Amino acid sequence: MAYERKTISVKHILFDDINPRHDPSEGQKEALQKLIKDEDIRQLAADIVRHGVNPTESLIIMPSPDDDKKYIVLEGNRRLAALKALQKPTLCATKSDEKYFSKLSKKYEGDYNLTCTVVTSREEAHHWILIKHGNNQGGATTKRWDSTQNARYAENTNTKSPNDRAYKLLKYALDNGAISKDEYDAINITTITRYISNPSFRKSIGVNFNNNWIQSNLPKDKFDEVVQRFLLDDLIDSKNGGLSSRSNATERENYGHKLLSDFNIHEHRLNNYSELPRFIENEVPEPSDNKPKGKRDNNSPNKRNRVIPNDFKLQINKPKIKRIYDELKKLDLKTYPNAAALLFRSFVELSIHYYIEKVMGQHHQQRDLHKHINKVVEDLKEKGIPEKKFNPLKAAADTPTPSSPLSTKLMNNYVHGTVEPTPTDLILAWDPIQDSIGILFDEINKMNSGQNP
C-alpha cells in the first residue's frame, strides 16, 4: 500500500485523545504536560537540539475529523511533545519545565516541521504501531540490542558503553581460548561489569584498563587462568545464585580475595602493569631481518583448556553420555585435570558400551574396556568402514606401554592408581580418537533412525 508523505508544522498536529501514553479525553495542553511529566520529554528535546529530529522515522498521522486543516498523531507523540514545548515553553505546567524548555529553545537551530506518513484511519496505522511498540509480535517488531550487542557497537564505533570493559574482557577471553563461543554467548555481561567496576576486585585479580585495552600485572598464562575461572564461575553459578547474587561491594571484594588466594596471585605479581596482546584474526606479522614474511602459526592444539574442542559436534541421545560430553567441553583442564581424566574415561567407556548395546544388540558382560574396544573395532571392520578411520581407537586398546596417552591401562591408572594426568596428556589422548568417536555415534544414530539393517 502506498502512503502519502508530508512535512507538516507541529501547530497543525494534535495529540490523540486516546493515545496509550496518556489518559483518554485530556485536552491538548493537558496531554502535553502529562507527556513532559511522565515520558522523558526533557531528554528527548535536548537530543533534538543537539542532533535534530530522527530522520529515519516519520510520524504517523491521520486527518482530524473536526478540522480539515489539522491532523491527529497516532505514532510519534514524544517527538511532537518535545517540539511543541521548545516552540512554546509557556505551555508547560511547572515553572521548572518552562524555564528548562525556554533555555533549551534558544539553542535550537532547527524548524518546527515534522516529516509525517499520512494514513486514512487508525486501523490503517495499527500494524505499524504494533511493529514499533508491540511485544515481539512473533519477531516482527524492532528487537532491542542486549547489553553485549550495545557494548560491541560502542567498541566498533569508538563510543562509550557502560559494559565496555566487560566486553573487552570477554572478547579477550574468547580470542585467547579461555572460554568457548557458547560460553561467551551465555555469560551475563552486566554481572561482569559489576565486578570489574570495583577497584578492589580489579586489584585482586591483577587487571586494569587503559588506552582502550586490558592491562595486567600478572604473567599472561596466570592471568588467563584467573579470568577463565572468574567468567566460568559467573556462567555456572548464575544458575543457582552464584556470582549474580553477590550484589554488594563487600561480597564482590571477598570473591576477588578468594581468587587471589586460590591462584596464589601474590606470588606471581609483576612490578608493573603491561598491555595484554590483542588478537587479530589472520594477522600478518611484521617481517624481521632473518624471517620471511607470512602469517603467524596457528595456536597449538595442546594449549587449549578443554578435553574436547568446541568445534567438534556430536548428536548424543543417551542423557548420561550427553551430560558427560557437555562437561568435557566446559571443564577447565588446568584447574581440574583429575576430574577431566575421570570423565574422559567414563565417556569413552559408556560410548563403547552404548555402541555394543545399540548397534550390535549385545550386553557388555566383560569389564575389560580393552576387550570391548576390540569388539567394536571388529564390528566396524565388518561394516566395511576403512581401518584408517578407527585405527587410533584400536591403538588405544592395543598399546602395550602404560605410559602412552592412548593406553587404556594408563586411563585405568588415572582412575585407580597414583598417576596424575596433565592437560597435555588428556588432549593427546583425545585428539587421535576424536574421529573414531564420531564414527561410533554416526552408526548409533543410524540405528536410532532405522537406517541400519
N, C-alpha and C positions, 0 to 999 in steps of 0.2 A: 504494500500500500504506500502511495506517495503522500508525503506530508508537506504542508506549507511551512516555510521558514520565514520569520520576520524579525526585524530588530525594532524593539518597542521600548518607549520610555517607561520607567518604573511608575510614573504618575498615572499611567493608563492600565496598570496591572493591580488587581485586587487580591487580597488574601482570600483563600477558600474558607467559607464559614463552617465546613465540615471536614477540615483537614485534621489528620491524626495528631499533628503537633500541638494543637490547642483545642480547648473546649468548643463544642458547637455553638453557633449563633452569637459569637462575640463580634463586636464591631471592629472596623479596620484598625483603629488606634489601639484598642484593647488587644487585638491579635498581635500587633507589632510589639507591644510592651510585654506580652506573655512570652513571645519568642526570644526577646532580648534577655529576659529573666532566666529562662529555662534551657535555651538551646545554644549557648556559647556563641552568641552573635558578635560579642566584642572581639573574640579571637578571629572569627571569620572576617570581620570588617578590617582588622589590622592586616590580615594576609592579603586582602583585596587591595588595600592601599599600597602594600609593598610590591605585589606581583600582578595585580589586575584580576578580573573575574576569570575563572577557569574557562579557557577557550575550547576545551574538549567536550564540554557538556552544555547543552541548551536547556532552558526551562521548558516545561510542557504547560501550555495554557489552552483554555477554551474560551470562546466568546461569552461575554456576560449576557444572560437573558434579559437583564434590566436596562442595559446601556450599550448601544451598538458601537460605542467608541472605547469601551473598556473590555478587559479580559480577566479571567479568573485563573490564578496559578494553581496547577494540580501537582506539579513537581518543581521544586526549587524555592520553597518558602524561605529558607535561611538566607540564600543569596539575595532574594528580594528584600528581606528584612534588613540586611546589612546595608544595602544601597539606600533604602528609604531612610534609615537612621543617619547615614552620612549626609544625605541630601537635606534632611530637615531634623536636626537633633532635638528641636523643641517637642517633637512627638514622644520623646522618651518619658517614662513615668517618674523617674527619680532625677534629682539634681546631679547625682554622681554619674548616671548614664549620659545625661545631657552634656555635661562637661567633657566626658570622655569622647563622645562622638563628635562634639564640636571641635575639639582639639585635633582629632584624627582627620576630620573632613578638610581641614586647612592643608593637610599634606597630600590629599587625594588629587591626582592629576588626570584621572580618567573621566569618562562621562557617566551618565545615569541611564544608559540604554542597555537592554539585555537581549541577547540572541534567544529566540523562542521557537519552539516547534508547536504549531497550532493544530489542535485536534477539534473535532466537532462535538465530542461528548466525553463524559467520564469513562464510559465503557471502552472507548477507543484508547484511552490512556492507561487503562487498568493493567494490562500486561506489562507495559514498560515501567510502571511504578513498582510492580512486584519484582521485576528484574533488578531494580535498583535497591529496593528496601526489604524485599521479602526474605524469608528464612530458607535459603538454599534453592528452593524450587527445583529439586532434582539435579542440582549442579548448574542450572541456567543463570543464576544470579552472579554478580561480581563476587569473586572469592577473595576474602581478605588475606594478605600475607600473614604468615605466622612470624614468631619472633626471629627465627633463624633466617627466614627469607628477607625480613626487614634489615637484618644485620648484613646479609650478603649484598643487598642492594647498596647499603651505605658503604661497604668495602669497595664495590665496583665503581661507585660514583665519587669516592673520596669525600663522603659526607659523614655526619655523625649518627650513631645509633647507641642507645643505652646498652645494647648487648654486643657492642663492637669487640670488646676484649674477649668475651666468651667465645664469640665466633672465631676469632683468630686462634684461640687455644684449641678449639675443636678441629679447625682446619689443619692446624699443625699436627695434632694427634692422628688425624686421618691420613695425612700425607706421609707421615713417618711410620705408619704401620702399628701405632699403639692401639687404635680401635678400627673396627671394620666399618664399611659403609652403612650396614644395617644398624650398627650401634650408634654411629654418628647421627643417623636419622631419628633414632629413638630417644636420644639424650635430651633432657629438658634444658634448653639454653638459658632460661630465666633463672633456674636454680644455680647454674654455673656462674651466672652474673652476680648473684647474691654473695657467693663465696669469694670470688676474686675481686669484688669491690671492697672487701675487708682487708685493710693493710696488714693486720697481724697474721691473717691466713696466708696472704701472699708472701710475707716474710718467712713463715714456717716452711712453705714448700719451695722457696727459692725462685719465685717468679716475679718479673717486673715487666712493665710495658712502656716502651719509649721509642721515639722515632717511628711510630706507627707499626711496631712489631714487638715480638716477645724477646725478653732477656732473661737469663738465669745465672745464678752464681753456683750452679751445680754442673758437673760433667754431663754431657748430653745424654748418655746412656742412663745415668741415675735419674736425671730429670724426666726422661721418657717413662721410666718405671713409676715414678711418683704420680705423674699426670695420668697415666693409664689407670692406676688404682683409683684415683680421685674420680675420673669420669665413669669408670665402670661401677664404682660404689653408687654413684647417682643413678645409673641405669638399673642396677639390680635392686637397690634399697628403696627406690621410689615406689616400687610396687607394694611395699609393706611399711611405708612411713619412715624411710631412712633419711638420706640427705635432705629431701624436701621438707622433712618435719623439723629440721634444725633451723628455726626461723629467726632466732635472735643472735646477736653478735657474739655473745659468750659461747654458745653452742658451736658456732662456726669456728671460733678460735680454738676451742677444745678439739674439734675434729682435725684442725691443722696441726695441733700438738701431737695428736695420735699418729698422723702420717710422719711427722718429724721423727718420732720415736721408732715406728715400725721400720722405717727405711734408714735409720741411723744417719739422718741428713747432716747432723753437725760434723760428722767425721769426713764428709765429702765436700764441705763448703769450700769454694774458691775465694780468692781475695776480692775479686770484682765481678760485677755482672757483665756478661757479654751477650751479644745478639745471637740468637739461635739461627741455624741455616734455614733459608726459605726454600721450599720445594717448588721447582718449576718443571712441569712435565716435559719430557723430551728436550731437556736443557742441553745446549751445546756448549761445553766448557771452553774457556779461552785457551788457545794453544800455547804451550811453553816452548822454550828453545829446543828441547830434546824430545818432545812428544808430538805425535801427529794430531791433526785436527780430527774431531769425531765426537759422537755422542758419548755421554758418560755411561759406564757399565750399569746394568740394572742391578737392583739390590739382590744380595744373595738370599736364596730361599731359606737358608739356615738361620737367618736373622729374624724371621717372623716370630710372633709371640703366641701362636696357636698351633695345635697339632694339625688340624685340618684347615687349609687355606680357605679364605672367604669365597673365592671364585669357583670352588668345587661344589657342585649341587647334586643332591640325591633325593629321589622320591621314596620315602620310607613309610610304610603303612602300619608297622608294628610300633605302638606308642612308646614302649620302654626303650627300644633301639633308637627311635627318633629323638627321644629326650637326651639320651647319652650323646648322640651325634651332635645335637644342638649345643650341648655343654662343651664338647670338644672344640667347637668352633668359637667358643667365647672364653674358655678358661685360659688365664694368663700363665704361660709356661714358666716364665721366670719366677713367678711368685708361688705357683702350685705345681711343680713338676711331678711330685709323688701322686697327687690326686689325678693329674693328667695321665700318668702311666697306668693307674688302676682303671680309669675309664677307657683308655686305649685298649687294654687287654679285654675288658668286658665287651667293648664294641665289636672287636674282631671275633671274639668267641660267640657272641649272640648272633652276629650276622651269619657266621658259618652254620650254626645250629638252625637258624631260620631257613637258610637255603636247603639244608638236608630235609627239613620237615616239609617245606612248601613245594620245592621243586622235585625232590627225589621221593617224597612221600614216605620217609622213614623217620623213626625216632632215634635221637642220638643217645645210644646206650653207653658208649665209651666216654671216659672222662678226658682222654688224651686229645688235646687240641691238635697236636701234630698229626694224629691219625684222621681226625675229622677233616683237616685241610686237605690231606691226600685224597680222601674220599671225594671231596668236592672237585678237586683237580681232575680226577679220573672222569667224573661226570661231565665236566666241561669239555674234556677231550672227546668224549662220545658224542657230544652235541656238535662237534666239528669246529669249535672255536679255536683259532690259531694259538699254539702253545705260547708264542711270544707274549700274548696278551695276559697270560696268567702265570708265566714263569716266575715273576717276583713273589707271588703268593706261594708257589711251590718251594721257592728258595727259603721262605720264612719257616717252612716246616722241615726242610731237609738240611739246613745249615747245621753242621755238627758243632761248630765252635760257639760256646755260650756267650762269647764276648761280642758276637755280631749283633748289630742293632735289629736285624731281621729275625734273629733266632727266637723261636717260641720258648726256648729254655731261658733266654735272658728275660723275656717277658714274665716268665714264672718267677725268676729271681727278683724282679721288681716287686712282685706281689708278695712272695713268700720268704724271700731271702733278705740279705743285707745290702744288696746293690742299690744305689740311689741313681735314678736317671738324670741326665742333663737335658735341657731343652733341645740341644743339637741331636742327642741320641734319639729322642722321640720323633723329631722331624725326619731324620734319616730313616727311621723305621717306617714312617707313614708314606713318604713320597713314592717309594718304589711300588707299594701295593695299592696305591690310590686307584689306578685304572682297573686293577683286578677287583677291588671292592665295587667299583662302578658296574662291572660286568655281572657280578653276583646279583646286584639289585635290579639290573636290567632283566635278568632271567626270572627273578622273583616277581617283578611287576608284570612280565608277560604271562606268567602263570595266574596271577591275580586277575588279569583282564581276559583270561581264557584263550590267549594266543598260543600257548604251548600245548602240545598233544597230551 
